[in-house]
Amino acid sequence: MGIVRVGFIELWVRDLEASLGFYRGLLGFRLERQEGRSAYLRGYEELEWSLKLTQAPFPAVRTLGFKVDGEEALEALLRWAEEEGLPHREEADWGRPRILRVQDPFGYPLAFYHRAEKLERVLQRYHEHRGPGILRLDHFNVFSPEVGEATRYYRERLGFRLTEYTEDEEGRLWASWLHRKGNVHDIAFTNGEGPRLHHFAYWLPDPMAILRAADILAGAVQTDRIERGPGRHGISNAMFLYLKDPDGHRIELYTSDYLTVDPDHPPLRWSLNDPRRQTLWGHRTPKSWFLEGSPLLSLEDAPLPTRPSPLQGLPEHVI
């Protein structure tokens, strides 16, 4: 299907100025445009906006966007949506004249685009960098009550490649990490009530930037925004810090995973009973991380209903 990488996310927020205070003021995102009820932001490595905040009556996720490698890929995705009978429509946004929005078979509101207005390169204007140094959007993680089915579909129909997965002793898939761009993941499916967004992640330059982000939150007396970390994952080997924004959307600050571009790269299996998969250093994960997520919107901007997962009963030591 010609999918290159994650491209953008659009969040509904209740108070745009409060959200800008968090994303721009504390985390240092670049604000590139603010018009009406919406603001467009990016990291310092990005040449396109990757985060859109829209003031709305309630918090939700409107779109999970992916970049494709050409107009031919958009046409192929349009044919896929038509053949599968999936809800879809085309629209435009600032700097992006053609966006194909599709609600996939599992309910996730996807968007695909190719052409995008290029913004000024600011990667080496280090004197302008603020916060911990947000560089680029890295991945989405979504709650799914059907991880196995979604994983197979994204591999077979959309061309994603599996890097790591969590499995129980009965061979049931509890989570999967899939990529297009050559690191551990562009999207991950995590067992739970869904469809919902678990988190979206931005890449930071190094592990010290993760610690700087924690210091910034502490200095601003905003440590209640820190949900989990800093730490190192077993899965992905990445350094992480999970934060909650003013509306409860979860953002991960993420760095130092590994290369997966080889076509024969073997997927890594993790046992559900191995606590190192979550945090290599051994500290426990809060229960909120397994239970709380952001609601998703349909193409008509209505909240999508969720379904419980048939996989229940996580042992206490796993949580």
Order of alpha helices (4+ residues) and beta strands (2+ residues): beta-alpha-beta-beta-beta-beta-alpha-beta-beta-beta-beta-alpha-beta-beta-beta-beta-alpha-beta-beta-beta-beta-alpha-beta
